[in-house]
Amino acid sequence: MSPVPLRIGAALAGAVLALAGCTGAAGPAAPDRPVAAVGPTGPAPTPDPVQWKECGPGRDCATVEVPLEYTDPDGKQIPLAVTRHRATDPDRRIGSLFINPGGPGVSATETVASIDAANDKGPYSPEVVARFDVVGMDPRGVGESGAVRCLTDEQRAEQAAEDRDPTVPGGKPFGKLLTDARTFAKGCLDHQSPEFLAGLSTDNVARDLDQVRAALGEEKITFYGASYGTVVGPMYATLFPDRVRQMVIDAPVDTGLWQNDPLRLLDDVARSNEETLDAWFKTCRAEGVKVCAFGDGDPEAAFDALITKLEAKPLRVPPVEGLTPGGTLDGAMALEAVRAAAGNRTLWPTLTAGLLAAQRGDGTALHFVVSFVTVAPFGAPFASLQEPHNAVRCVDWPELGKLSEHHAAAKKITGRGERLGSRAAYSALNCASWPVENKDRFTSELTGAGAPPILVVGGRLDNVSPHHWAENMTKRLADAVLLTREGVGHTSYRMSGPCVDAAVDAVLIDGVLPADGTVCDDVPPGTTRPPAPQG
């Protein structure tokens, strides 16, 4: 579960404008699985002090060795990639701000590397960048920390080119889905040891964070987590409450569902996807045909007709170097692009332009969106993110080997008749065949008891993290306050208006929380108006 930053949305809009030609007017149980060792029984060793090497402007990189299995802290060690952006005002430096941008599978080191101290549009405010060393640790199995690999390049290419049918739950016959899941599971074992796969759980990630904290010589950390990072944060606060200085979690996952009922969790996400698409339809109708020409006042009917047409006769899309690998745009691919763009208000103009272009026979814009934007948890055809994403959640989640449970969940999703439901159906099937068992799976409630008050930021209309998850998180944590952001989008900090940014900065820097129930309604309204022609 990962956000699409505003700056990426702007870049996408500009690129799509060029690409689209300025379209303003137009049955068996899971196999026996190796078992992970039983949970931690003793303290982890104190790591060696981190040895930084400069790796960019204001930026340092390092590797920290941590135990593969905390039941055997002196046993095999694995390397974790860590990057920091040094505080730009060292005389006022507070400490280290640890970040996790989500996924699971999104690289924290890449997020830190994206910080540009001269650009106030980055992922963290200039004041935060001035006062903190911003530290990103790629979790085990992610990015430069031994990214999980389960498919060969050839298999990835085949997956990207496969023909999915939006009228079929999961996009293709169940037998094929099950074969794919087993192939995926076997590939994971072909590329990684069972011990490594079994150790990718979020509780181990939290312990790894504490090892990095110790290696940095920090007594406490400040933490900002987005999307899946809101599982990492409460896990850390639950395991190490006395080592938390301040914490903000943005677009929270319902950790109760994450730990106990993942199929219901995915059903909630499917509903949220549909709600953001409905919001785009509603806005298109409200703005009128002079702004949103798609559908001539009836965008839903035009959309359904377009998807049917594309599925019957896909559009060929030429490759554009650095932007899209090219291929075909069929109905299923178009739905994936729509799912990505509808959930981000900054991409709504791009969505309108892409739909209008596709009506005219040009699928480049929508193909570009689906190639570029990955929206967890259902993945995207060109994304390698799905491999670490699946690996982490399958060891975190309870046993999902009963195929009847997947059938029931898929029937529930598709039975609602939603436009985007087919992509969500069977989206946890890889876990049914997952080849290792996390026998010491962490099941205690994530309350953060003993940690300082935590700020929970929830969007009113979030395509990945529905608002009731934020409400549930606030209730579950021992001491937390809820801040609500009005409007559409996944995550809120640095992606909406100054109200959220000021509140988050106040917590991170000064430890001052807003009143519980505060609402930020200064987010610019979404518009479906396509980008204006240039030149």
For each residue, the residues with C-beta under 8 A, 3 or more apart:
1: 102 103 104 227 228 251 253 376 377 464 465 490
2: 101 102 103 105 106 226 227 228 374 375 376 385 490
3: 101 102 226 227 251 489 490 491 495
4: 8 9 340 344 347 373 375 490
5: 8 9 123 494 495
6: 9 10 121 346 494 495
7: 10 11 121 122
8: 4 5 11 12 373
9: 4 5 6 12 13 344 346 347 350
10: 6 7 13 14 346
11: 7 8 14 15
12: 8 9 15 16 347 350 368 369 372 373
13: 9 10 16 17 346 347 349 350 531
14: 10 11 17 18 531
15: 11 12 18 19 323 368
16: 12 13 19 20 350 353 354 365 368 369 531
17: 13 14 20 22 350 353 531 534
18: 14 15 21
19: 15 16 320 323 324 364 365 368
20: 16 17 23 353 354 356 357 362 364 365
21: 18 357 362
22: 17 353 530 531 532 533 534
23: 20 26 353 354 356 357 360 362 365 530
24: 293 353 529 530 531 532 533
25: 293 356
26: 23 293 356 357 359 360
27: 403
28: 403
29: 401 402 403
30: 33 399 401 432 433 434
31: 433 435
32:
33: 30 194 434 435 436 437
34: 194 195 198 435 436 437
35: 198 436 437 439
36: 69 195 198 199 395 436 437 438 439 440
37: 69 71 72 198 439 440
38: 41 71 439 440
39: 70 71 440 442
40: 44 70 71 73 207 440
41: 38 71
42: 73
43: 73
44: 40 66 67 70 73 207 210 211
45: 67 73 74
46: 214
47: 50 64 65 66 211 212 214 215
48: 51 65 215
49: 215 217
50: 47 62 64 82 212 215 216
51: 48 62
52: 60 61 62 84
53: 60 61 62
54: 59 60 61
55: 59 60 61 83
56: 59 113
57: 117
58: 85 86 88 115 117
59: 54 55 56 83 84 85 86 112 113 115
60: 52 53 54 55 83 84 86
61: 52 53 54 55 81 82 83 109
62: 50 51 52 53 82 83
63: 79 80 81 82
64: 47 50 79 80 82 137 211 212 215
65: 47 48 77 78 79 80
66: 44 47 77 78 80 140 207 208 211 212
67: 44 45 70 72 73 74 75 76 77 78
68: 72 75 76 77 78 195 196 199
69: 36 37 72 75 76 195 199
70: 39 40 44 67 73 204 207
71: 37 38 39 40 41 440
72: 37 67 68 69 75 76
73: 40 42 43 44 45 67 70
74: 45 67
75: 67 68 69 72
76: 67 68 69 72 195
77: 65 66 67 68
78: 65 66 67 68 140 145 146 196
79: 63 64 65 145 146
80: 63 64 65 66 137 138 139 140 145 208 212
81: 61 63 109 137 138 143 144 145
82: 50 61 62 63 64 109 135 136 137 138 212
83: 55 59 60 61 62 108 109 112 113 135 136
84: 52 59 60 96 112 133 134 135 136
85: 58 59 112 115 117 129 133 134
86: 58 59 60 90 133
87: 90 92 93 94 129 130 131 132 133
88: 58 117 126 129 130
89: 92 93 130 131
90: 86 87 93
91:
92: 87 89 130 131
93: 87 89 90 131 132 133
94: 87 131 132 222 509
95: 132 133 218 220 221 222 245
96: 84 132 133 134 135 213 216 218 221 222
97: 124 128 132 133 134 135 221 222 223 224 508
98: 135 136 137 209 212 213 221 222 223 224
99: 108 111 112 123 124 134 135 136 223 224 225 229
100: 108 136 139 223 224 225 226 228 229 232 233
101: 2 3 106 107 108 111 123 136 226 227 229
102: 1 2 3 106 225 226 227 228 229 251 376 491
103: 1 2 106 142 227 228 376 385 388 389 392
104: 1 139 142 202 228 376 388 389 391 392 393
105: 2 142 376 385 386 387 388 389 392
106: 2 101 102 103 110 111 142 228 385
107: 101 110 111 136 138 142 143 144
108: 83 99 100 101 111 112 136 137 138 139 142 143
109: 61 81 82 83 112 113 136 137 138 143 144
110: 106 107 113 114 136 143
111: 99 101 106 107 108 114 115 123 136
112: 59 83 84 85 99 108 109 115 134 135 136
113: 56 59 83 109 110
114: 110 111 122 123
115: 58 59 85 111 112 122 123 124 129 134
116: 119 122
117: 57 58 85 88 126 129
118:
119: 116 122
120: 125 126
121: 6 7
122: 7 114 115 116 119 129 494
123: 5 99 101 111 114 115 494
124: 97 99 115 128 129 134 224 494
125: 120 128 129 494 501 505
126: 88 117 120 129 130
127: 130 131 505 509
128: 97 124 125 131 132 134 505 508 509
129: 85 87 88 115 117 122 124 125 126 132 134
130: 87 88 89 92 126 127
131: 87 89 92 93 94 127 128 509
132: 87 93 94 95 96 97 128 129 222 508
133: 84 85 86 87 93 95 96 97
134: 84 85 96 97 99 112 115 124 128 129
135: 82 83 84 96 97 98 99 112 212 216
136: 82 83 84 98 99 100 101 107 108 109 110 111 112
137: 64 80 81 82 98 108 109 145 208 209 212
138: 80 81 82 107 108 109 142 143 144 145
139: 80 100 104 108 142 143 145 200 205 208 232 392
140: 66 78 80 145 146 196 199 200 204 205 208
141: 145 146 147 148 196 197 200 388 391 392
142: 103 104 105 106 107 108 138 139 145 147 148 388 392
143: 81 107 108 109 110 138 139 147
144: 81 107 109 138 147
145: 78 79 80 81 137 138 139 140 141 142
146: 78 79 140 141 192 196
147: 141 142 143 144 384 387 388
148: 141 142 188 191 192 197 200 387 388 391
149: 187 188 191 192 384 387
150: 184 185 187 188 191 387 390 391
151: 155 156 159 184 187 384 387
152: 155 156 187
153: 156 157
154: 157 158
155: 151 152 158 159 183 187
156: 151 152 153 159 160 384
157: 153 154 160 161
158: 154 155 161 162
159: 151 155 156 162 180 381
160: 156 157 325 327 381 382
161: 157 158 327
162: 158 159 172 381
163: 172 330 332
164: 168 171 172 330 332 333 422
165: 168 171 172 311 332 422
166: 171 307 311 331 332 335 422 423
167: 311 422
168: 164 165 171 172 173 422
169: 174 410 411 413 414 421 422 425 426
170: 174 177 410 422 425 426 427 429
171: 164 165 166 168 177 332 422 423
172: 162 163 164 165 168 176 177
173: 168 176 177
174: 169 170 177 178 407 426
175: 178 179
176: 172 173 179 180
177: 170 171 172 173 174 180 181 426 429
178: 174 175 181 182 403 429 432 433
179: 175 176 182 183
180: 159 176 177 183 184
181: 177 178 184 185 429 430 432 433
182: 178 179 185 186 433
183: 155 179 180 186 187
184: 150 151 180 181 187 188 390 430 433
185: 150 181 182 188 189 430 433 434 435
186: 182 183 189 190 435
187: 149 150 151 152 155 183 184 190 191
188: 148 149 150 184 185 191 192 197 387 391 435
189: 185 186 192 194 197 435 436
190: 186 187
191: 148 149 150 187 188
192: 146 148 149 188 189 196 197
193: 196 197
194: 33 34 189 197 198 435 436
195: 34 36 68 69 76 198 199
196: 68 78 140 141 146 192 193 199 200
197: 141 148 188 189 192 193 194 200 391 395 435 436
198: 34 35 36 37 194 195 395 436 437 438
199: 36 68 69 140 195 196 204 395
200: 139 140 141 148 196 197 204 205 388 391 392 395
201: 204 205 392 395 396 438 441 442
202: 104 205 206 231 232 235 392 396 442
203: 206 207 235 239 442
204: 70 140 199 200 201 207 208
205: 139 140 200 201 202 208 209 232 235
206: 202 203 209 210 232 235 236 239 240
207: 40 44 66 70 203 204 210 211 239
208: 66 80 137 139 140 204 205 211 212
209: 98 137 205 206 212 213 221 232 236
210: 44 206 207 213 214 236 239 240 243
211: 44 47 64 66 207 208 214 215
212: 47 50 64 66 80 82 98 135 137 208 209 215 216
213: 96 98 209 210 216 218 220 221 243
214: 46 47 210 211 217 218
215: 47 48 49 50 64 211 212
216: 50 96 135 212 213
217: 49 214
218: 95 96 213 214 221
219: 243
220: 95 213 242 243 244 245
221: 95 96 97 98 209 213 218 243 244 245
222: 94 95 96 97 98 132 245 246 247 508
223: 97 98 99 100 233 236 237 244 246 247 248
224: 97 98 99 100 124 229 247 248 249 250 493 504 508
225: 99 100 102 228 229 230 231 232 233 247 248 249 250
226: 2 3 100 101 102 229 230 249 250 251 491 493
227: 1 2 3 101 102 103 230 250 251 253 376 464 465 490 491
228: 1 2 100 102 103 104 106 225 231 232 253 376 392
229: 99 100 101 102 224 225 226 232 233 249 250
230: 225 226 227 233 234 249 250 251 252 253 255 465 473
231: 202 225 228 234 235 253 255 258 396 446
232: 100 139 202 205 206 209 225 228 229 235 236
233: 100 223 225 229 230 236 237 247 249 454
234: 230 231 237 238 249 255 446 447 448 454 473 477
235: 202 203 205 206 231 232 238 239 442 446
236: 206 209 210 223 232 233 239 240 243 244
237: 223 233 234 240 241 244 247 446 448 451 454 477
238: 234 235 241 444 445 446 447 448 449
239: 203 206 207 210 235 236
240: 206 210 236 237 243 244
241: 237 238 244 448 449 450 451
242: 220 450 451
243: 210 213 219 220 221 236 240
244: 220 221 223 236 237 240 241 247 448 451 452
245: 95 220 221 222 452 511
246: 222 223 452 507 508 511
247: 222 223 224 225 233 237 244 448 451 452 454 455
248: 223 224 225 454 455 457 493 504 507 508
249: 224 225 226 229 230 233 234 252 454 455 456 457 473
250: 224 225 226 227 229 230 457 491 492 493 504
251: 1 3 102 226 227 230 457 458 459 462 464 465 470 490 491 492
252: 230 249 255 456 457 458 465 469 470 473
253: 1 227 228 230 231 257 258 265 465 469 473
254: 257 258 265 268 468 469 472 473
255: 230 231 234 252 258 259 445 446 473 476
256: 259 260 261 445 472 476
257: 253 254 260 261 262 264 265 268 469
258: 231 253 254 255 262 265 396 397
259: 255 256 396 397 398 442 443 445 446
260: 256 257 398 443
261: 256 257 264 265
262: 257 258 265 266 393 397 398 400 428 431
263: 266 267 400 405 406 409 428
264: 257 261 267 268 409
265: 253 254 257 258 261 262 268 269
266: 262 263 269 270 377 409 424 427 428
267: 263 264 270 271 409 412 413 424
268: 254 257 264 265 271 272 466 468 469
269: 265 266 272 273 377 378 424 463 464 466
270: 266 267 273 274 413 418 420 421 424
271: 267 268 274 275 416 418 466
272: 268 269 275 276 343 461 462 463 464 465 466
273: 269 270 276 277 339 342 343 375 420 424 463 464
274: 270 271 277 278 416 418 419 420 421
275: 271 272 278 279 461 463 466
276: 272 273 279 280 342 343 461 462 463 488
277: 273 274 280 281 338 339 342 419 420
278: 274 275 281 282
279: 275 276 282 283 342 461 488 526
280: 276 277 283 284 299 342 348 351 526 528
281: 277 278 284 285 299 300 303
282: 278 279 285 286
283: 279 280 286 287 292 348 526 527 528
284: 280 281 287 292 294 295 299 352 528
285: 281 282 288 292 297 298 299
286: 282 283
287: 283 284 290 291 292 527 528 529
288: 285 291 292 297
289: 292 293 296 297
290: 287 293
291: 287 288 527 528 529
292: 283 284 285 287 288 289 295 299 352 528 529
293: 24 25 26 289 290 296 352 356
294: 284 299 302 303 352 355 356 359 528
295: 284 292 298 299 300 301 302 303
296: 289 293 302
297: 285 288 289
298: 285 295 301 302
299: 280 281 284 285 292 294 295 302 303
300: 281 295 303 304
301: 295 298 304 305
302: 294 295 296 298 299 305 306 355 359
303: 281 294 295 299 300 306 307 338 355 419
304: 300 301 307 308 419
305: 301 302 308 309
306: 302 303 309 310 334 355 358 359
307: 166 303 304 310 311 331 334 335 419
308: 304 305 311 312 331
309: 305 306 312 313 331
310: 306 307 313 314 315 329 330 331 333 334 358 363
311: 165 166 167 307 308 314 330 331 332
312: 308 309 331
313: 309 310
314: 310 311 328 329 330 331 333 363
315: 310 328 329 330 358 361 362 363
316: 328 363
317: 324 326 327 328 329 363 364 367
318: 326 364
319: 324 325 326
320: 19 323 324 326 364 368
321:
322:
323: 15 19 320 368 371 372
324: 19 317 319 320 364 367 368 371 372
325: 160 319 371 382
326: 317 318 319 320 367
327: 160 161 317 367
328: 314 315 316 317 333 363
329: 310 314 315 317 333 334 358 363 366 367
330: 163 164 310 311 314 315 333 334
331: 166 307 308 309 310 311 312 314 334 335
332: 163 164 165 166 171 311 335 336 422 423
333: 164 310 314 328 329 330 336 337 366 367 370 381
334: 306 307 310 329 330 331 337 338 358 363 366 370
335: 166 307 331 332 338 339 419 420 422 423
336: 332 333 339 340 370 380 381 423
337: 333 334 340 341 351 354 366 367 369 370 373
338: 277 303 334 335 341 342 351 355 366 419 420
339: 273 277 335 336 342 343 375 378 420 423 463
340: 4 336 337 343 344 347 369 370 373 374 375 380
341: 337 338 344 347 348 350 351 354 369 373
342: 273 276 277 279 280 338 339 347 348 351 463
343: 272 273 276 339 340 375 462 463 464 488 489 490
344: 4 9 340 341 347 348 373 463 488 489 490
345: 348 487 488 489 523 524 525 526
346: 6 9 10 13 489
347: 4 9 12 13 340 341 342 344 350 351 369 373
348: 280 283 341 342 344 345 351 352 526 527 528
349: 13 352 353 527 528 529 530 531
350: 9 12 13 16 17 341 347 353 354 365 369 530 531
351: 280 337 338 341 342 347 348 354 355 369 528
352: 284 292 293 294 348 349 355 356 528 529 530
353: 16 17 20 22 23 24 349 350 356 357 365 530 531
354: 16 20 23 337 341 350 351 357 358 365 366 369
355: 294 302 303 306 338 351 352 358 359 366
356: 20 23 25 26 293 294 352 353 359 360 530
357: 20 21 23 26 353 354 360 362 363 364 365 366
358: 306 310 315 329 334 354 355 361 362 363 365 366
359: 26 294 302 306 355 356
360: 23 26 356 357
361: 315 358
362: 20 21 23 315 357 358 365
363: 310 314 315 316 317 328 329 334 357 358 366 367
364: 19 20 317 318 320 324 357 367 368
365: 16 19 20 23 350 353 354 357 358 362 368 369
366: 329 333 334 337 338 354 355 357 358 363 369 370
367: 317 324 326 327 329 333 337 363 364 370 371
368: 12 15 16 19 320 323 324 364 365 371 372
369: 12 16 337 340 341 347 350 351 354 365 366 372 373
370: 333 334 336 337 340 366 367 373 380 381 382
371: 323 324 325 367 368 380 382
372: 12 323 324 368 369
373: 4 8 12 337 340 341 344 347 369 370 380
374: 2 340 379 380 383 385
375: 2 4 273 339 340 343 378 380 463 464 490
376: 1 2 102 103 104 105 227 228 379 385 389 464
377: 1 266 269 389 393 427 464
378: 269 339 375 423 424 427
379: 374 376 383 385 386 389 427
380: 336 340 370 371 373 374 375 383 385 386
381: 159 160 162 333 336 370
382: 160 325 370 371
383: 374 379 380 386
384: 147 149 151 156 387
385: 2 103 105 106 374 376 379 380 388 389
386: 105 379 380 383 389 390
387: 105 147 148 149 150 151 188 384 390 391
388: 103 104 105 141 142 147 148 200 385 391 392
389: 103 104 105 376 377 379 385 386 392 393
390: 150 184 386 387 393 394 430 431
391: 104 141 148 150 188 197 200 387 388 394 395
392: 103 104 105 139 141 142 200 201 202 228 388 389 395 396
393: 104 262 377 389 390 396 397 428 431
394: 390 391 397 400 430 431 434
395: 36 197 198 199 200 201 391 392 434 436 438 441
396: 201 202 231 258 259 392 393 438 441 442
397: 258 259 262 393 394 400 428 431
398: 259 260 262 441
399: 30 402
400: 262 263 394 397 405 406 428 431 432 434
401: 29 30 432 433
402: 29 399 405 406 432
403: 27 28 29 178 406 407 432
404: 407 408
405: 263 400 402 408 409
406: 263 400 402 403 409 410 426 428 429 432
407: 174 403 404 410 411
408: 404 405 411 412
409: 263 264 266 267 405 406 412 413 425 426 428
410: 169 170 406 407 413 414 425 426
411: 169 407 408 414 415
412: 267 408 409 415 416
413: 169 267 270 409 410 416 418 421 424 425
414: 169 410 411 417 421 422 425
415: 411 412
416: 271 274 412 413 421
417: 414 421
418: 270 271 274 413 421
419: 274 277 303 304 307 335 338
420: 270 273 274 277 335 338 339 423 424
421: 169 270 274 413 414 416 417 418 424 425
422: 164 165 166 167 168 169 170 171 332 335 414 425
423: 166 171 332 335 336 339 378 420 427
424: 266 267 269 270 273 378 413 420 421 427
425: 169 170 409 410 413 414 421 422
426: 169 170 174 177 406 409 410 429
427: 170 266 377 378 379 423 424
428: 262 263 266 393 397 400 406 409 431 432
429: 170 177 178 181 406 426 432 433
430: 181 184 185 390 394 433 434
431: 262 390 393 394 397 400 428 434
432: 30 178 181 400 401 402 403 406 428 429
433: 30 31 178 181 182 184 185 401 429 430
434: 30 33 185 394 395 400 430 431
435: 31 33 34 185 186 188 189 194 197
436: 33 34 35 36 189 194 197 198 395
437: 33 34 35 36 198
438: 36 198 201 395 396 441
439: 35 36 37 38
440: 36 37 38 39 40 71
441: 201 395 396 398 438
442: 39 201 202 203 235 259 396
443: 259 260
444: 238
445: 238 255 256 259 476
446: 231 234 235 237 238 255 259 476 477
447: 234 238 476 477 478
448: 234 237 238 241 244 247 451 454 477 478 479 480
449: 238 241 478 479
450: 241 242 478
451: 237 241 242 244 247 448 454 478 479
452: 244 245 246 247 479 511
453: 479 480 481 513
454: 233 234 237 247 248 249 448 451 477 479 480 481
455: 247 248 249 480 481 483 503 504 507 513 514
456: 249 252 470 473 474 477 480 481 482 483
457: 248 249 250 251 252 470 483 484 485 491 492 493 500 503 504
458: 251 252 462 465 467 469 470 471 473 482 483 484 485 492
459: 251 462 465 467 470 484 485 487 488 489 490 491 492
460: 467 484 485 486 487
461: 272 275 276 279 467 487 488 489
462: 251 272 276 343 458 459 465 466 467 488 489 490 491
463: 269 272 273 275 276 339 342 343 344 375 488 489 490
464: 1 227 251 269 272 273 343 375 376 377 490
465: 1 227 230 251 252 253 272 458 459 462 469 470 490
466: 268 269 271 272 275 462 469
467: 458 459 460 461 462 470 471 484
468: 254 268 471 472
469: 252 253 254 257 268 458 465 466 472 473
470: 251 252 456 457 458 459 465 467 473 474 482 484
471: 458 467 468 474 475 482
472: 254 256 468 469 475 476
473: 230 234 249 252 253 254 255 456 458 469 470 476 477 480
474: 456 470 471 477 480 481 482 516
475: 471 472
476: 255 256 445 446 447 472 473
477: 234 237 446 447 448 454 456 473 474 480
478: 447 448 449 450 451
479: 448 449 451 452 453 454
480: 448 453 454 455 456 473 474 477
481: 453 454 455 456 474 513 514 515 516 517 518
482: 456 458 470 471 474 516 517 518
483: 455 456 457 458 500 503 514 518 519 520
484: 457 458 459 460 467 470 517 518 519 520
485: 457 458 459 460 489 492 496 499 500 519 520 523
486: 460 519 520 521 523
487: 345 459 460 461 496 521 523 524 525 526
488: 276 279 343 344 345 459 461 462 463 526
489: 3 343 344 345 346 459 461 462 463 485 492 495 496 523
490: 1 2 3 4 227 251 343 344 375 459 462 463 464 465
491: 3 102 226 227 250 251 457 459 462 495
492: 250 251 457 458 459 485 489 495 496 500 520
493: 224 226 248 250 457 496 500 501 504
494: 5 6 122 123 124 125 501
495: 3 5 6 489 491 492
496: 485 487 489 492 493 499 500 501 520 522 523
497: 500 501 520 522 523 524
498: 501 502 522
499: 485 496 502 503 520 521 522
500: 457 483 485 492 493 496 497 503 504 520
501: 125 493 494 496 497 498 504 505
502: 498 499 505 506
503: 455 457 483 499 500 506 507 513 514 518 520
504: 224 248 250 455 457 493 500 501 507 508
505: 125 127 128 501 502 508 509
506: 502 503 509 510 512 513 514
507: 246 248 455 503 504 510 511 512 513
508: 97 128 132 222 224 246 248 504 505
509: 94 127 128 131 505 506
510: 506 507
511: 245 246 452 507
512: 506 507
513: 453 455 481 503 506 507
514: 455 481 483 503 506 518
515: 481 518
516: 474 481 482
517: 481 482 484
518: 481 482 483 484 503 514 515
519: 483 484 485 486
520: 483 484 485 486 492 496 497 499 500 503 523
521: 486 487 499
522: 496 497 498 499
523: 345 485 486 487 489 496 497 520
524: 345 487 497
525: 345 487
526: 279 280 283 345 348 487 488
527: 283 287 291 348 349
528: 280 283 284 287 291 292 294 348 349 351 352
529: 24 287 291 292 349 352
530: 22 23 24 349 350 352 353 356
531: 13 14 16 17 22 24 349 350 353 534
532: 22 24
533: 22 24
534: 17 22 531
535:
